[in-house]
Amino acid sequence: ENFPRKERSHPGGSATTFEPARTQDPPRPHPRRPPGRAPKRGACADRRAAALRRRRGHFRDLSAAPSGPRSSARARRSLFASTDQSPRILRSEPVRTAPIPEIALSPNNHEVHIYKKNGSQWVKAHELKEHNGHITGIDWAPKSDRIVTCGADRNAYVWSQKDGVWKPTLVILRINRAATFVKWSPLENKFAVGSGARLISVCYFESENDWWVCKHIKKPIRSTVLSLDWHPNNVLLAAGSCDFKCRIFSAYIKEVEERPAPTPWGSKMPFGELMFESSSSCGWVHGVCFSASGSRVAWVSHDSTMCLADADKKMAVATLASETLPLLALTFITENSLVAAGHDCFPVLFTYDSTTGTLSSGGRLDVPKQSSQRGLTARERFQNLDKKASSEGSMASGSGLDSLHKNSVSQISVLSGGKAECSQFCTTGMDGGMSIWDVKSLESALKDLKIK
Amino acid sequence: MARNTLSSRFRRVDIDEFDENKFVDEQEEAAAAAAEPGPDPGEVDGLLRQGDMLRAFHAALRNSPVNTKNQAVKERAQGVVLKVLTNFKSSEIEQAVQSLDRNGIDLLMKYIYKGFEKPTENSSAVLLQWHEKALAVGGLGSIIRVLTARKTV
């Protein structure tokens, strides 16, 4: 059995089709003008989470294609299916810098778009074009106001703002495969880039030569690195990769920082030292996250499991096998609670009980509004039989999913409150939508939700 | 073909075998030599004859050959499990499925899908009934785990 390295690029025409959840066609946005307020969906009206619906990318007008009447759902579906600039946000980085919230996102192409909030509208402020390949990772350092981007062109750029213009600085990563993920360290003096070259490049700024230098962590990574997260001590780095393991490395760079104090993960931390490696009963590890204190690391993998390793318990690993499709992203929202989302398109709460050492699922956070079941016409019944092999009606007309996101959620980020007491988090998905969830309103709305 | 020797034999070489960066799966051959893995057919047959379906079911799912690479052992285990599954009455399937824990459901799903691979006359219908009940308990996650598991049953 040969497990090929997982490619992160999303070819155009891939099977991630989705149907827009609205009954009338949306106004097609002019590529230059920022998209206006998207028409409200009926089911959206009383959502507790504020949803910012954005359609990015360019729509290819297939209504002229001879493939059938425009108003049919089938044509609508093909409108979004085969364009390679389809509106998926693969990576986004929301930053709440007072006074104006800003977001950097990449609409699945070579550019980064920065949007500023103007009142209640998001307005595109900048376009950062320097990459030659798809952008696979963006991270915005809030304190030093720098953005680092990495892409399929094996490069990373650090962008800093000067007089309102973002200027890139190339970082030589010395990798011969695409970069897949990038993350600033907590003190923002270094960043780590995961790549398909089965190594992690840890980059820091060398002031005497005035450029970014990188060091590689190679052993014992055996396949593409899919995600990274830094420990709060700025030294330890968790990496999830396609060789079915989650590992914690030391990324201690003596040029930019002092020797770190001992942690529950170990006390000797030379650069590249492997502090922890999970046992291989996983699938590809899609997302890793350290808790706010750094003594716990959790990861989600492609075999629909979530695992958590607790350094305070001698790195005992608690596993939860879920009945859902695989999760893709996760984050801690308190020391004991996590939120994760993935191919099921809705975020789920998980709780870790440290006394028993078990993970449990706290329930779905995206409770769909119960729509009234109206009678089905005979035509709709046959259409459903055709499409879904069942003659029952779907929940919302025209869409197959009752969740807020209509396609997989690829990223979850904490917006405010930090990982210790998160009050807002944001999910971005392959449907091109970005939603901001408010923890307090979720707690009050979903009565059985217990966030410890 | 090669110019000097006019031979195309080099095209038969599997170049991936010689790639030094090839991913070599380290799987521990867990004490497979010690105890013969796979359910004991004699024990299971005995329980079936007695009519104790539930215990036969649990016995068949015990000691699964996930850790070995020996295909013969796996075939034998599959045969035993299939025999138990076909001998169940449809009404009792649900109860048997409920008696399994999470790992048991995953293992049952693996056997079911393995059974789908080589359908015999009646096996698919029976397996589909089991699949429906196991899916209700295990959800899509159990199927994902069948697809992504590197240790197959």
Boltz contact constraints between the chains, C-beta under 6 A:
constraints:
  - contact:
      token1: [A, 3]
      token2: [B, 23]
      max_distance: 6.0
  - contact:
      token1: [A, 222]
      token2: [B, 23]
      max_distance: 6.0
  - contact:
      token1: [A, 283]
      token2: [B, 148]
      max_distance: 6.0
  - contact:
      token1: [A, 302]
      token2: [B, 148]
      max_distance: 6.0
  - contact:
      token1: [A, 303]
      token2: [B, 144]
      max_distance: 6.0
  - contact:
      token1: [A, 303]
      token2: [B, 145]
      max_distance: 6.0
  - contact:
      token1: [A, 303]
      token2: [B, 148]
      max_distance: 6.0
  - contact:
      token1: [A, 304]
      token2: [B, 141]
      max_distance: 6.0
  - contact:
      token1: [A, 304]
      token2: [B, 144]
      max_distance: 6.0
  - contact:
      token1: [A, 321]
      token2: [B, 102]
      max_distance: 6.0
  - contact:
      token1: [A, 322]
      token2: [B, 141]
      max_distance: 6.0
  - contact:
      token1: [A, 323]
      token2: [B, 139]
      max_distance: 6.0
  - contact:
      token1: [A, 323]
      token2: [B, 141]
      max_distance: 6.0
  - contact:
      token1: [A, 324]
      token2: [B, 141]
      max_distance: 6.0
  - contact:
      token1: [A, 325]
      token2: [B, 140]
      max_distance: 6.0
  - contact:
      token1: [A, 326]
      token2: [B, 144]
      max_distance: 6.0
